[in-house]
Every structure is written in structure tokens, then in C-alpha cells.
Amino acid sequence: METNNPDRVKRFYEKVDKDGPIPAKHPELGKCWIWTGAKDRKGYGNFAVGKGRTAKAHRFSFKLAFGWLLPKPFQVDHKCENTSCVRPKHLIHLLGYQNNEKSNSASAVNKRKTHCSKGHPFSEDNILRIGGRRICLACRYKSRGRSESTYISV
């Protein structure tokens, strides 16, 4: 991703509104810089970086400001939680799983759960892991007509 082309850098900043909103959760960060160019369906900015090549605007901004990007599995994330923001001060590198854990995806929501739907704790002695899922042993044994106290020490 070439950031040393002055014309490209000028085109980039022509699509940035530096008078965006102040993030509700992190007002100390100051105003967001909103990408006014093309965006994908999730609100991330798209920016032409070469013939027939596009990049995410926030990644271009990060590289422009700091001069580097870490390779996959690292991702550039928004501290301000605004996907249209390209302000370098609002951007941070995270591993993919860390970025996912902050989201509201099904896997992230489930990972944050501390108890099963019946109220049993998801402790290491009360779960069975199958294919990345946590199965509550208390519920599993109860559904099979067994006493949960036989299998789980509380």
C-alpha cells in the first residue's frame, strides 16, 4: 500500500471530514475524522491505492501516520468504535481474535457468557468443550436423568 505518493495522499485527505462526532465511550480521544468517500456495507471506507486496487481507508490512514502495518493476523481497529473514522489517534493494532472479542458477533457474545441458560456456571469443572463450544455438564447430566452433584463439585 503506497503512501509516499503526494497526489494519492492529497486525494485521501480530500475525503476526510475532520469535524466528526466525539465518541460517546471515549470522549478523551477527541473528534473522529470521518471518511466521506466510498464505504462498504459495514461503514468502512474504501480508498483507491493503485490501478484497480483498493484498501480500507483506516488502514491507509494508519500506515500514512505511522509508516507501517503489521501483517495478518493483525488488524487495525477503531478505539472510537466508529467504522468510518480514519483518525490515526483513534486506531490501534489488534490480533483478529482480540478484535472479534470486542464485537457483538455471536461468538463474542457467547464467549462473554459466564453461565448457561439454566444459570449453571461455565467453570472448567462444569463444561465440556466440543468443536469450540461449551456444553454445560450439569444440564447435560440432568437431561439424562442423572444427579448433577454426582458429576460436579461445587
Stockholm file with secondary structure:
# STOCKHOLM 1.0

chainA/1-154         METNNPDRVKRFYEKVDKDGPIPAKHPELGKCWIWTGAKDRKGYGNFAVGKGRTAKAHRFSFKLAFGWLLPKPFQVDHKCENTSCVRPKHLIHLLGYQNNEKSNSASAVNKRKTHCSKGHPFSEDNILRIGGRRICLACRYKSRGRSESTYISV
#=GR chainA/1-154 SS CCCCCHHHHHHHHHTEESCCCCCSSCGGGCCCCEECSCBCTTSCBEEEEETTEEEEHHHHHHHHHHSCCCCTTEEEEETTCCTTBCCGGGEEEEEHHHHHHHSCSHHHHHHHCCBCTTSCBCCGGGEEEETTEEEEHHHHHHHTTCCHHHHCCC
#=GC SS_cons         CCCCCHHHHHHHHHTEESCCCCCSSCGGGCCCCEECSCBCTTSCBEEEEETTEEEEHHHHHHHHHHSCCCCTTEEEEETTCCTTBCCGGGEEEEEHHHHHHHSCSHHHHHHHCCBCTTSCBCCGGGEEEETTEEEEHHHHHHHTTCCHHHHCCC
//
